[in-house]
Amino acid sequence: MLKRYIPLTTNEKLESCIQNEKMVEIWIQGDLEASTHIISYDELSIEVIGGRYLRSCVELRVKENFLRIL
């Protein structure tokens, strides 16, 4: 069975992932870069365990079943 993922596109979803310590996937140009936890974010970047990424350069995803409870 394929796992379904949802892009994290709002600050509310990012904050929920931080508060619930959810694992997120970081994708860059269609390639999986990392699976990790978000530490913090601002308008320009996202800090995760292991680094910092520009929001405009990545796609963040979380398992679909998690977002159903938001």
N, CA, C and O atoms as a GROMACS GRO file, in nm:
protein
  280
    1MET      N    1   0.083  -0.118   0.000
    1MET     CA    2   0.000   0.000   0.000
    1MET      C    3   0.088   0.125   0.000
    1MET      O    4   0.185   0.134   0.076
    2LEU      N    5   0.055   0.219  -0.084
    2LEU     CA    6   0.130   0.344  -0.090
    2LEU      C    7   0.090   0.436   0.025
    2LEU      O    8  -0.027   0.450   0.058
    3LYS      N    9   0.190   0.499   0.084
    3LYS     CA   10   0.162   0.599   0.186
    3LYS      C   11   0.130   0.730   0.116
    3LYS      O   12   0.196   0.765   0.018
    4ARG      N   13   0.031   0.802   0.165
    4ARG     CA   14  -0.004   0.931   0.106
    4ARG      C   15   0.046   1.042   0.196
    4ARG      O   16   0.035   1.038   0.318
    5TYR      N   17   0.102   1.142   0.130
    5TYR     CA   18   0.158   1.255   0.201
    5TYR      C   19   0.093   1.384   0.154
    5TYR      O   20   0.048   1.394   0.040
    6ILE      N   21   0.089   1.482   0.242
    6ILE     CA   22   0.031   1.612   0.215
    6ILE      C   23   0.140   1.717   0.230
    6ILE      O   24   0.218   1.712   0.325
    7PRO      N   25   0.148   1.813   0.136
    7PRO     CA   26   0.245   1.922   0.151
    7PRO      C   27   0.212   2.011   0.270
    7PRO      O   28   0.095   2.038   0.298
    8LEU      N   29   0.314   2.056   0.340
    8LEU     CA   30   0.297   2.151   0.451
    8LEU      C   31   0.317   2.291   0.394
    8LEU      O   32   0.430   2.334   0.369
    9THR      N   33   0.208   2.362   0.375
    9THR     CA   34   0.215   2.490   0.306
    9THR      C   35   0.176   2.609   0.392
    9THR      O   36   0.188   2.724   0.349
   10THR      N   37   0.129   2.583   0.514
   10THR     CA   38   0.088   2.694   0.599
   10THR      C   39   0.164   2.692   0.731
   10THR      O   40   0.215   2.588   0.774
   11ASN      N   41   0.173   2.808   0.793
   11ASN     CA   42   0.237   2.817   0.924
   11ASN      C   43   0.163   2.734   1.028
   11ASN      O   44   0.225   2.679   1.119
   12GLU      N   45   0.032   2.725   1.017
   12GLU     CA   46  -0.047   2.648   1.113
   12GLU      C   47  -0.010   2.500   1.106
   12GLU      O   48   0.001   2.434   1.210
   13LYS      N   49   0.009   2.447   0.986
   13LYS     CA   50   0.048   2.306   0.972
   13LYS      C   51   0.190   2.283   1.023
   13LYS      O   52   0.218   2.181   1.086
   14LEU      N   53   0.280   2.377   0.995
   14LEU     CA   54   0.417   2.365   1.047
   14LEU      C   55   0.417   2.366   1.199
   14LEU      O   56   0.484   2.284   1.263
   15GLU      N   57   0.342   2.458   1.258
   15GLU     CA   58   0.334   2.468   1.404
   15GLU      C   59   0.277   2.340   1.464
   15GLU      O   60   0.324   2.294   1.568
   16SER      N   61   0.176   2.285   1.402
   16SER     CA   62   0.116   2.161   1.450
   16SER      C   63   0.217   2.046   1.446
   16SER      O   64   0.222   1.964   1.538
   17CYS      N   65   0.298   2.040   1.341
   17CYS     CA   66   0.402   1.936   1.332
   17CYS      C   67   0.507   1.953   1.442
   17CYS      O   68   0.555   1.854   1.497
   18ILE      N   69   0.541   2.077   1.474
   18ILE     CA   70   0.637   2.102   1.582
   18ILE      C   71   0.578   2.058   1.716
   18ILE      O   72   0.642   1.985   1.791
   19GLN      N   73   0.457   2.102   1.744
   19GLN     CA   74   0.394   2.072   1.873
   19GLN      C   75   0.372   1.922   1.892
   19GLN      O   76   0.382   1.871   2.004
   20ASN      N   77   0.341   1.851   1.783
   20ASN     CA   78   0.313   1.708   1.792
   20ASN      C   79   0.434   1.622   1.758
   20ASN      O   80   0.424   1.499   1.749
   21GLU      N   81   0.550   1.686   1.740
   21GLU     CA   82   0.676   1.618   1.712
   21GLU      C   83   0.662   1.517   1.598
   21GLU      O   84   0.705   1.402   1.608
   22LYS      N   85   0.602   1.563   1.489
   22LYS     CA   86   0.580   1.477   1.373
   22LYS      C   87   0.700   1.477   1.280
   22LYS      O   88   0.762   1.580   1.258
   23MET      N   89   0.731   1.361   1.227
   23MET     CA   90   0.836   1.345   1.128
   23MET      C   91   0.786   1.403   0.996
   23MET      O   92   0.676   1.371   0.951
   24VAL      N   93   0.867   1.486   0.934
   24VAL     CA   94   0.833   1.543   0.804
   24VAL      C   95   0.940   1.504   0.704
   24VAL      O   96   1.055   1.477   0.740
   25GLU      N   97   0.902   1.501   0.578
   25GLU     CA   98   0.996   1.475   0.471
   25GLU      C   99   1.030   1.606   0.402
   25GLU      O  100   0.942   1.689   0.380
   26ILE      N  101   1.156   1.625   0.369
   26ILE     CA  102   1.203   1.743   0.298
   26ILE      C  103   1.241   1.699   0.157
   26ILE      O  104   1.328   1.614   0.139
   27TRP      N  105   1.176   1.758   0.058
   27TRP     CA  106   1.200   1.726  -0.083
   27TRP      C  107   1.260   1.846  -0.152
   27TRP      O  108   1.213   1.959  -0.134
   28ILE      N  109   1.364   1.823  -0.232
   28ILE     CA  110   1.426   1.928  -0.312
   28ILE      C  111   1.430   1.880  -0.456
   28ILE      O  112   1.492   1.778  -0.487
   29GLN      N  113   1.365   1.954  -0.544
   29GLN     CA  114   1.360   1.922  -0.687
   29GLN      C  115   1.322   1.777  -0.712
   29GLN      O  116   1.382   1.710  -0.796
   30GLY      N  117   1.222   1.728  -0.640
   30GLY     CA  118   1.171   1.594  -0.661
   30GLY      C  119   1.249   1.482  -0.594
   30GLY      O  120   1.213   1.365  -0.608
   31ASP      N  121   1.355   1.516  -0.522
   31ASP     CA  122   1.435   1.415  -0.452
   31ASP      C  123   1.419   1.430  -0.301
   31ASP      O  124   1.419   1.541  -0.248
   32LEU      N  125   1.406   1.317  -0.233
   32LEU     CA  126   1.396   1.319  -0.088
   32LEU      C  127   1.531   1.354  -0.028
   32LEU      O  128   1.629   1.283  -0.048
   33GLU      N  129   1.536   1.465   0.044
   33GLU     CA  130   1.660   1.513   0.107
   33GLU      C  131   1.675   1.457   0.249
   33GLU      O  132   1.784   1.416   0.288
   34ALA      N  133   1.565   1.456   0.324
   34ALA     CA  134   1.573   1.413   0.464
   34ALA      C  135   1.434   1.384   0.519
   34ALA      O  136   1.334   1.435   0.469
   35SER      N  137   1.430   1.301   0.622
   35SER     CA  138   1.311   1.280   0.705
   35SER      C  139   1.353   1.319   0.845
   35SER      O  140   1.442   1.257   0.903
   36THR      N  141   1.288   1.420   0.900
   36THR     CA  142   1.335   1.475   1.027
   36THR      C  143   1.223   1.552   1.096
   36THR      O  144   1.109   1.554   1.048
   37HIS      N  145   1.255   1.614   1.208
   37HIS     CA  146   1.160   1.696   1.283
   37HIS      C  147   1.192   1.844   1.263
   37HIS      O  148   1.308   1.883   1.253
   38ILE      N  149   1.088   1.926   1.258
   38ILE     CA  150   1.105   2.070   1.248
   38ILE      C  151   1.134   2.125   1.386
   38ILE      O  152   1.066   2.092   1.483
   39ILE      N  153   1.236   2.210   1.394
   39ILE     CA  154   1.269   2.276   1.521
   39ILE      C  155   1.202   2.413   1.527
   39ILE      O  156   1.140   2.449   1.628
   40SER      N  157   1.215   2.490   1.419
   40SER     CA  158   1.155   2.623   1.413
   40SER      C  159   1.144   2.665   1.267
   40SER      O  160   1.196   2.599   1.177
   41TYR      N  161   1.074   2.777   1.246
   41TYR     CA  162   1.060   2.831   1.112
   41TYR      C  163   1.035   2.980   1.120
   41TYR      O  164   0.994   3.032   1.224
   42ASP      N  165   1.060   3.048   1.009
   42ASP     CA  166   1.022   3.188   0.995
   42ASP      C  167   0.974   3.205   0.852
   42ASP      O  168   0.952   3.107   0.781
   43GLU      N  169   0.957   3.327   0.808
   43GLU     CA  170   0.903   3.351   0.675
   43GLU      C  171   0.996   3.300   0.564
   43GLU      O  172   0.949   3.266   0.456
   44LEU      N  173   1.126   3.295   0.590
   44LEU     CA  174   1.222   3.258   0.486
   44LEU      C  175   1.279   3.118   0.497
   44LEU      O  176   1.317   3.058   0.396
   45SER      N  177   1.286   3.063   0.618
   45SER     CA  178   1.356   2.935   0.633
   45SER      C  179   1.287   2.843   0.734
   45SER      O  180   1.201   2.884   0.811
   46ILE      N  181   1.331   2.717   0.728
   46ILE     CA  182   1.283   2.615   0.822
   46ILE      C  183   1.406   2.548   0.881
   46ILE      O  184   1.493   2.499   0.808
   47GLU      N  185   1.412   2.545   1.013
   47GLU     CA  186   1.523   2.478   1.080
   47GLU      C  187   1.476   2.340   1.124
   47GLU      O  188   1.372   2.325   1.188
   48VAL      N  189   1.555   2.240   1.090
   48VAL     CA  190   1.525   2.102   1.126
   48VAL      C  191   1.646   2.043   1.196
   48VAL      O  192   1.754   2.102   1.196
   49ILE      N  193   1.627   1.927   1.255
   49ILE     CA  194   1.742   1.857   1.313
   49ILE      C  195   1.836   1.825   1.197
   49ILE      O  196   1.799   1.750   1.106
   50GLY      N  197   1.953   1.880   1.200
   50GLY     CA  198   2.050   1.854   1.094
   50GLY      C  199   2.070   1.965   0.994
   50GLY      O  200   2.151   1.951   0.903
   51GLY      N  201   1.996   2.077   1.007
   51GLY     CA  202   2.020   2.184   0.911
   51GLY      C  203   1.910   2.287   0.903
   51GLY      O  204   1.815   2.287   0.981
   52ARG      N  205   1.925   2.375   0.806
   52ARG     CA  206   1.828   2.481   0.780
   52ARG      C  207   1.807   2.488   0.630
   52ARG      O  208   1.902   2.475   0.552
   53TYR      N  209   1.682   2.509   0.588
   53TYR     CA  210   1.647   2.514   0.446
   53TYR      C  211   1.566   2.639   0.417
   53TYR      O  212   1.487   2.685   0.500
   54LEU      N  213   1.586   2.694   0.299
   54LEU     CA  214   1.502   2.804   0.252
   54LEU      C  215   1.365   2.749   0.216
   54LEU      O  216   1.356   2.648   0.145
   55ARG      N  217   1.261   2.813   0.263
   55ARG     CA  218   1.126   2.764   0.237
   55ARG      C  219   1.095   2.761   0.088
   55ARG      O  220   1.022   2.674   0.040
   56SER      N  221   1.150   2.857   0.014
   56SER     CA  222   1.121   2.865  -0.129
   56SER      C  223   1.188   2.755  -0.209
   56SER      O  224   1.155   2.736  -0.326
   57CYS      N  225   1.281   2.682  -0.150
   57CYS     CA  226   1.357   2.580  -0.223
   57CYS      C  227   1.317   2.437  -0.190
   57CYS      O  228   1.369   2.343  -0.250
   58VAL      N  229   1.226   2.418  -0.095
   58VAL     CA  230   1.191   2.283  -0.053
   58VAL      C  231   1.040   2.262  -0.053
   58VAL      O  232   0.962   2.357  -0.050
   59GLU      N  233   1.003   2.136  -0.056
   59GLU     CA  234   0.865   2.097  -0.032
   59GLU      C  235   0.866   2.010   0.092
   59GLU      O  236   0.941   1.912   0.099
   60LEU      N  237   0.784   2.044   0.189
   60LEU     CA  238   0.773   1.965   0.312
   60LEU      C  239   0.646   1.882   0.306
   60LEU      O  240   0.542   1.930   0.261
   61ARG      N  241   0.656   1.757   0.350
   61ARG     CA  242   0.540   1.667   0.348
   61ARG      C  243   0.527   1.596   0.481
   61ARG      O  244   0.625   1.570   0.551
   62VAL      N  245   0.402   1.563   0.514
   62VAL     CA  246   0.372   1.485   0.633
   62VAL      C  247   0.268   1.381   0.595
   62VAL      O  248   0.194   1.400   0.498
   63LYS      N  249   0.262   1.271   0.668
   63LYS     CA  250   0.164   1.167   0.639
   63LYS      C  251   0.023   1.223   0.643
   63LYS      O  252  -0.011   1.301   0.732
   64GLU      N  253  -0.057   1.184   0.547
   64GLU     CA  254  -0.194   1.236   0.534
   64GLU      C  255  -0.277   1.211   0.659
   64GLU      O  256  -0.352   1.300   0.700
   65ASN      N  257  -0.267   1.094   0.722
   65ASN     CA  258  -0.353   1.063   0.836
   65ASN      C  259  -0.332   1.159   0.953
   65ASN      O  260  -0.423   1.180   1.033
   66PHE      N  261  -0.212   1.219   0.964
   66PHE     CA  262  -0.187   1.317   1.069
   66PHE      C  263  -0.271   1.442   1.048
   66PHE      O  264  -0.326   1.497   1.144
   67LEU      N  265  -0.282   1.488   0.924
   67LEU     CA  266  -0.353   1.613   0.897
   67LEU      C  267  -0.504   1.600   0.914
   67LEU      O  268  -0.574   1.701   0.924
   68ARG      N  269  -0.553   1.481   0.918
   68ARG     CA  270  -0.697   1.462   0.939
   68ARG      C  271  -0.740   1.508   1.078
   68ARG      O  272  -0.858   1.539   1.098
   69ILE      N  273  -0.647   1.512   1.172
   69ILE     CA  274  -0.685   1.554   1.308
   69ILE      C  275  -0.668   1.704   1.328
   69ILE      O  276  -0.703   1.755   1.435
   70LEU      N  277  -0.614   1.775   1.230
   70LEU     CA  278  -0.595   1.920   1.244
   70LEU      C  279  -0.725   1.994   1.234
   70LEU      O  280  -0.728   2.117   1.244
   0.00000   0.00000   0.00000
